[in-house]
Amino acid sequence: MKNLLYLVVCLVTTICQSSECTAQEAFPFLIPAEKPDRPLSAAVERNYNAYTSIRPEQNELYTQFKYTKLKGFDYNGGDGTVTRRDPSKVIFANGKYYVWYTCRKTPVKPVGMARAAEATDVIPSSDWDLADICYATSKDGFTWAEQGVAVPRPPKPNPGWRSVTTTDILVWKGKYYLYYQAFMEASGTRGDFCPVAVSYADSPDGPWTAANQVVIPNGAEGEWDQYSIHDPYPLVHDGKIYLYYKSDFDKRPELNPSKIRMQGLAIADNPLGPFKKHSLNPVINSGHETTLFPFKKGVAALVIRDGMERNTIQYAEDWVNFKIASIVELMPDAGGPFVPDAFTDTKQGKGITWGLSHFTNASGDWNRNHSILTRFDCDLSQDIVDPQMKGHHLQHSPEFHYKHGLSGKQRERITRETAALKSD
């Protein structure tokens, strides 16, 4: 009798649950602006909880990126002997825009990191080997005039004697600071190993004085950032210097790519340090370079190319715990945006609308490998409403897709698989 009663209860419960499921009103045609008080699938729940809006075009941290060729830079016919890459944030001073960047001008092109043993004092291993930090100015952000070397390689054995690269700018209490990767060996000798050094000046035009010290050291052996501290990117928040950086780690030769990249944070009260690395590092789990800007109460980050959360824009109201705000396309490589409130300690960041980035292997020929600077525009600003910047669903030509076609080795595998099917 008890078993029969149990079966009846189970049957009634199942019918009730089924009727409740079928009685649930369908999701409305006009999407509610606020999350409705009803059961939702995980996907729809995420649409309300994870993003600032339910449509990309209404999301202040969603954009399409537009690119414009810059005027004023010469690349020696694209022969690989001249490169400009990894631009800093753009600042406005003395009635014009300023930008700093990695600049290599060598008598010969790079031999490649795999052949680093062949590198000499005049033969670079990589595109960024034997580089200095140059700067340029512009009245409109489209036409630039290179002003020369801002920070040259210091004499040996000071940090950066081999190459100074991937710089970014800080303005702090009326002085200017350039942080940069300080190489003391040719890239590829053991990897891409380097710490961060700094130079300072009273004017964006210099002269720059090298501190000749490591300000953000590599981590201890076994730590995620033991080999590389790349892409130093300073902002001012809460009266302190928040410097974000990237590291390469988890190198495994059996995998391709053999390593992953994540981003960390170091904080200081003084531009020359000491910088204290955050206990939650890494704070961003993806991204090839660091590109961030204050937005509302927090900070937004462009997360490009590498990692599980590549091609996203992320946001952290507390400047540490980042969440995906949008998924985007055609992101700028090594973006250096114009961030008017980068150093104002703002509590209401306005966002960005443009900046400089780079294209690597600009010739499309690795035998003439070099990088070029370019301009990108976007609508990631509270002050701008540009529907043309909020479009999505980009279409590429058939030729674009065919350029990413099968390799000869893959075609051979498919031919073998087809032949095996025919023989069965």
Legacy VTK file of the C-alpha trace (Angstrom):
# vtk DataFile Version 3.0
C-alpha trace
ASCII
DATASET POLYDATA
POINTS 424 float
0.000 0.000 0.000
2.841 2.393 0.897
4.537 1.677 -2.435
1.301 2.394 -4.296
0.828 5.685 -2.414
4.439 6.659 -3.197
3.849 6.028 -6.925
0.689 8.135 -6.897
2.483 11.036 -5.176
5.324 10.823 -7.696
2.880 10.762 -10.608
0.943 13.767 -9.316
4.177 15.675 -8.691
5.384 14.922 -12.207
2.078 16.054 -13.735
2.135 19.267 -11.663
5.679 20.031 -12.644
4.861 19.345 -16.274
1.771 21.541 -16.203
3.673 24.312 -14.489
6.284 24.113 -17.225
3.727 24.239 -20.021
1.633 26.884 -18.251
4.610 29.266 -18.042
3.975 32.240 -20.324
6.289 32.468 -23.312
9.111 34.961 -23.208
7.743 38.315 -24.452
8.346 39.645 -27.963
9.518 43.018 -26.602
12.425 42.241 -24.296
11.942 43.698 -20.792
14.528 46.300 -19.875
14.746 44.840 -16.380
15.189 41.152 -15.629
11.683 39.660 -15.384
10.609 37.804 -12.259
10.262 34.408 -13.901
12.393 31.330 -14.573
15.051 32.075 -17.183
17.518 29.944 -19.071
21.160 30.339 -18.145
21.773 32.201 -21.414
19.016 34.787 -20.884
19.910 35.126 -17.209
23.470 35.914 -18.281
22.213 38.547 -20.707
20.810 40.501 -17.762
23.459 39.763 -15.135
26.728 39.791 -17.064
26.355 42.793 -19.384
25.400 46.436 -19.007
22.618 46.100 -21.579
20.760 43.391 -23.465
21.732 44.648 -26.939
25.286 45.379 -28.172
24.330 48.740 -29.689
23.022 49.919 -26.289
26.173 48.842 -24.456
28.533 51.734 -23.686
31.418 49.251 -23.594
30.694 47.797 -27.029
32.084 49.230 -30.264
33.364 48.516 -33.733
36.898 49.726 -34.397
37.688 51.864 -37.462
41.248 52.206 -38.801
42.991 55.060 -40.644
46.454 55.088 -42.223
48.736 57.653 -40.588
50.718 60.287 -42.451
54.248 61.396 -41.625
56.081 58.101 -41.017
58.588 56.571 -43.437
59.424 52.832 -43.332
62.312 52.721 -45.817
60.202 51.069 -48.477
59.075 48.336 -46.109
62.381 46.466 -46.369
62.344 45.397 -42.709
65.072 47.745 -41.457
62.677 50.279 -39.893
59.876 49.437 -37.497
57.521 51.429 -35.256
55.310 49.563 -32.856
53.737 49.381 -29.374
52.589 52.985 -29.001
52.031 54.513 -25.575
48.855 56.222 -24.502
48.403 59.476 -26.400
48.504 62.647 -24.309
47.735 66.280 -25.122
50.283 68.897 -24.022
51.655 72.182 -25.358
48.764 72.433 -27.822
49.432 69.091 -29.546
49.241 65.337 -29.175
52.256 63.273 -28.091
52.946 59.557 -28.456
55.973 57.389 -27.650
56.737 54.016 -29.233
59.299 51.298 -29.934
61.478 52.386 -32.843
64.049 50.148 -34.527
66.272 51.485 -37.287
68.925 48.878 -38.073
71.162 48.321 -41.111
69.622 44.890 -41.637
66.283 43.222 -40.943
65.768 40.861 -37.984
67.002 37.282 -38.305
64.160 35.958 -36.136
63.989 34.878 -32.496
64.719 31.271 -33.459
68.107 32.457 -34.755
68.925 34.711 -31.795
72.414 33.204 -31.572
73.217 35.022 -34.838
72.237 38.427 -33.433
75.027 40.973 -32.929
75.334 44.618 -31.930
73.941 45.559 -35.363
71.897 42.482 -36.310
68.563 42.284 -34.440
66.972 39.004 -33.494
63.351 40.190 -33.301
61.332 43.105 -34.621
61.824 44.864 -31.248
65.482 44.009 -30.693
68.104 46.801 -30.785
65.300 49.364 -30.417
65.058 52.791 -28.821
62.005 54.742 -27.694
61.082 57.510 -30.126
58.284 60.037 -29.981
56.105 61.991 -32.380
53.695 64.912 -32.190
50.551 65.810 -34.088
48.069 68.668 -34.324
45.157 66.472 -35.448
45.965 62.849 -34.563
46.218 61.821 -38.238
49.426 63.466 -39.490
52.469 62.991 -37.252
56.002 64.359 -37.122
58.650 62.153 -35.576
60.721 64.174 -33.133
63.550 61.673 -32.666
64.726 59.410 -29.871
63.295 60.113 -26.416
64.936 57.259 -24.493
67.971 55.607 -26.087
69.438 52.311 -24.995
71.613 53.034 -21.957
75.222 51.862 -21.761
75.910 48.321 -20.636
75.213 46.904 -18.029
72.264 49.208 -17.189
68.753 47.747 -17.643
67.754 48.076 -21.285
71.263 48.145 -22.746
70.178 45.635 -25.400
66.795 47.171 -26.218
64.174 49.506 -24.700
60.671 48.795 -25.912
56.917 48.885 -25.360
56.764 52.089 -23.381
53.911 53.912 -21.717
53.520 57.356 -20.225
52.587 58.605 -16.748
52.000 62.244 -15.821
52.412 62.668 -12.061
52.650 65.924 -10.099
53.854 67.939 -13.082
56.517 65.460 -14.185
56.540 62.840 -16.950
57.562 59.197 -16.592
58.130 56.621 -19.308
58.007 52.972 -18.220
59.400 50.398 -20.627
60.652 46.869 -21.079
64.383 46.784 -20.404
66.086 43.972 -22.341
69.555 42.821 -21.356
69.775 40.046 -23.942
68.572 39.515 -27.505
64.991 38.284 -27.606
65.003 34.576 -28.319
68.219 33.866 -26.414
66.137 32.182 -23.709
62.741 33.601 -24.576
61.482 37.169 -24.293
62.847 37.885 -20.819
62.920 41.379 -19.296
61.898 43.527 -16.305
60.555 47.119 -16.322
62.675 50.275 -16.078
61.750 53.992 -16.093
62.969 57.396 -17.271
61.620 60.786 -16.202
61.516 64.398 -17.448
60.066 67.815 -16.666
58.640 68.136 -20.180
57.152 65.687 -22.705
59.939 66.839 -25.028
62.584 65.746 -22.530
65.400 65.559 -21.858
64.755 62.199 -20.212
66.818 60.907 -17.318
67.097 57.145 -16.935
66.662 55.941 -13.382
68.923 53.022 -14.372
67.072 50.673 -12.076
64.485 47.954 -12.313
61.214 49.316 -10.917
59.068 46.226 -11.406
61.208 43.115 -11.042
60.424 39.675 -12.360
58.775 37.265 -9.968
60.660 34.678 -7.971
61.462 31.296 -9.502
58.290 29.313 -10.015
56.010 32.373 -10.036
53.849 33.240 -13.050
55.863 36.370 -13.938
59.351 35.040 -13.236
60.626 35.695 -16.765
58.773 38.630 -18.328
57.161 41.864 -17.171
55.800 43.256 -20.419
53.659 46.192 -21.528
53.789 48.405 -18.387
50.645 50.569 -18.434
50.206 53.177 -15.649
46.981 54.917 -14.585
46.221 56.999 -11.506
43.552 55.715 -9.121
42.793 56.353 -5.473
45.821 58.617 -5.165
48.187 55.856 -6.266
49.854 54.602 -9.441
48.111 51.503 -10.747
50.450 49.872 -13.238
49.081 46.945 -15.226
51.418 44.573 -17.052
51.460 41.311 -18.968
53.522 38.169 -18.547
54.155 35.042 -20.639
54.167 31.784 -18.707
53.195 28.092 -18.565
55.523 27.383 -21.463
55.015 23.835 -22.738
56.989 22.846 -25.852
54.454 20.161 -26.795
51.753 22.829 -27.296
51.378 25.496 -29.972
51.419 28.251 -28.915
53.724 27.014 -26.193
52.767 29.616 -23.563
49.844 31.672 -22.335
49.555 35.336 -21.446
47.744 37.004 -18.566
47.826 40.440 -16.962
48.787 41.616 -13.516
48.706 44.770 -11.420
51.371 46.541 -9.348
50.630 49.576 -7.155
52.916 52.338 -5.870
52.788 55.704 -4.107
55.838 56.945 -5.992
56.607 56.669 -9.729
60.042 55.217 -8.937
58.550 52.617 -6.628
58.530 50.464 -4.751
55.679 48.789 -6.633
53.752 46.103 -4.787
52.245 43.368 -6.923
48.616 42.605 -6.183
47.933 39.435 -4.228
45.275 38.335 -6.741
47.603 38.486 -9.758
46.984 37.722 -12.512
43.879 39.919 -12.527
43.021 39.402 -16.234
43.223 35.856 -17.605
43.788 36.714 -21.286
45.178 39.327 -23.660
48.353 39.900 -25.643
48.923 43.521 -24.559
47.669 45.929 -21.895
45.191 48.643 -22.905
43.001 50.135 -20.172
41.110 53.342 -19.367
39.038 54.726 -16.491
35.314 54.246 -17.078
32.678 55.444 -14.624
33.841 54.329 -11.149
36.089 51.562 -12.466
38.476 50.651 -15.249
37.893 49.003 -18.626
40.381 46.787 -20.477
40.727 45.758 -24.113
41.606 42.049 -24.062
42.966 40.990 -27.437
44.280 37.976 -29.326
45.317 35.491 -26.628
43.503 33.446 -24.006
40.051 32.086 -23.286
38.530 35.573 -23.066
40.249 37.163 -26.049
38.344 39.672 -28.179
36.464 41.077 -25.201
36.193 44.372 -23.400
36.223 43.836 -19.644
35.338 46.005 -16.686
36.307 46.105 -13.006
34.556 48.598 -10.763
37.142 47.879 -8.059
40.021 48.006 -10.600
40.961 44.396 -9.775
38.144 41.901 -10.438
37.411 42.054 -14.161
34.264 40.762 -15.857
33.405 40.575 -19.549
31.376 43.616 -20.610
31.197 42.927 -24.355
32.514 40.725 -27.166
33.989 42.690 -30.073
35.778 42.357 -33.431
38.854 43.842 -35.139
40.485 44.880 -31.877
43.553 47.162 -32.020
46.851 45.400 -31.442
48.888 47.112 -28.713
46.356 49.925 -28.453
47.544 53.230 -27.013
44.352 55.270 -26.592
43.929 58.963 -25.953
42.728 58.892 -22.335
42.071 62.475 -21.146
41.443 61.383 -17.548
44.188 58.763 -17.265
46.012 60.733 -14.574
43.275 62.870 -12.965
42.243 60.254 -10.386
38.736 60.586 -11.757
35.764 58.995 -10.036
33.720 59.166 -13.225
35.853 57.987 -16.155
34.566 59.247 -19.498
36.053 56.528 -21.729
37.879 56.719 -25.063
37.139 57.466 -28.726
40.503 56.985 -30.490
44.153 56.087 -30.192
47.112 54.532 -31.998
47.962 50.852 -32.410
50.155 48.802 -34.735
50.049 46.245 -37.510
52.788 43.615 -37.287
54.382 42.049 -40.365
52.963 44.988 -42.287
54.457 43.822 -45.608
52.850 40.400 -45.342
56.319 38.946 -45.881
58.244 37.631 -42.867
61.471 38.132 -44.834
60.795 41.882 -44.548
59.229 41.793 -41.105
58.413 45.202 -39.647
55.518 46.921 -37.897
53.690 50.160 -38.661
51.648 52.518 -36.528
47.988 53.126 -37.334
45.056 55.067 -35.886
41.936 53.426 -34.502
38.626 55.090 -33.650
35.801 53.736 -31.520
32.845 54.673 -29.336
33.720 53.597 -25.817
32.792 56.952 -24.334
29.967 58.212 -22.139
30.009 61.500 -24.046
29.674 60.182 -27.610
26.694 58.465 -29.219
27.746 57.172 -32.643
25.449 54.429 -34.018
27.907 53.772 -36.860
30.447 52.689 -34.261
27.948 50.288 -32.692
27.345 48.101 -35.747
27.993 44.372 -35.637
27.973 41.326 -37.907
30.949 42.258 -40.084
31.136 40.566 -43.464
34.409 39.527 -45.089
34.979 38.705 -48.740
35.426 35.124 -49.980
39.067 35.997 -50.712
39.599 36.903 -47.042
38.317 33.490 -45.959
40.321 31.593 -48.588
43.512 33.200 -47.243
42.843 31.182 -44.096
42.365 27.906 -45.959
43.765 24.434 -45.425
47.492 23.764 -45.471
49.063 21.219 -47.804
49.527 18.845 -44.872
45.845 19.125 -43.958
44.784 18.428 -47.554
46.980 15.316 -47.574
45.316 14.060 -44.387
41.862 14.567 -45.885
42.904 12.745 -49.060
44.095 9.782 -46.968
40.853 9.741 -44.979
38.789 9.732 -48.178
40.910 6.940 -49.679
40.428 4.878 -46.505
36.664 5.249 -46.760
36.718 4.063 -50.360
38.753 0.980 -49.479
36.311 -0.137 -46.737
LINES 1 425
424 0 1 2 3 4 5 6 7 8 9 10 11 12 13 14 15 16 17 18 19 20 21 22 23 24 25 26 27 28 29 30 31 32 33 34 35 36 37 38 39 40 41 42 43 44 45 46 47 48 49 50 51 52 53 54 55 56 57 58 59 60 61 62 63 64 65 66 67 68 69 70 71 72 73 74 75 76 77 78 79 80 81 82 83 84 85 86 87 88 89 90 91 92 93 94 95 96 97 98 99 100 101 102 103 104 105 106 107 108 109 110 111 112 113 114 115 116 117 118 119 120 121 122 123 124 125 126 127 128 129 130 131 132 133 134 135 136 137 138 139 140 141 142 143 144 145 146 147 148 149 150 151 152 153 154 155 156 157 158 159 160 161 162 163 164 165 166 167 168 169 170 171 172 173 174 175 176 177 178 179 180 181 182 183 184 185 186 187 188 189 190 191 192 193 194 195 196 197 198 199 200 201 202 203 204 205 206 207 208 209 210 211 212 213 214 215 216 217 218 219 220 221 222 223 224 225 226 227 228 229 230 231 232 233 234 235 236 237 238 239 240 241 242 243 244 245 246 247 248 249 250 251 252 253 254 255 256 257 258 259 260 261 262 263 264 265 266 267 268 269 270 271 272 273 274 275 276 277 278 279 280 281 282 283 284 285 286 287 288 289 290 291 292 293 294 295 296 297 298 299 300 301 302 303 304 305 306 307 308 309 310 311 312 313 314 315 316 317 318 319 320 321 322 323 324 325 326 327 328 329 330 331 332 333 334 335 336 337 338 339 340 341 342 343 344 345 346 347 348 349 350 351 352 353 354 355 356 357 358 359 360 361 362 363 364 365 366 367 368 369 370 371 372 373 374 375 376 377 378 379 380 381 382 383 384 385 386 387 388 389 390 391 392 393 394 395 396 397 398 399 400 401 402 403 404 405 406 407 408 409 410 411 412 413 414 415 416 417 418 419 420 421 422 423
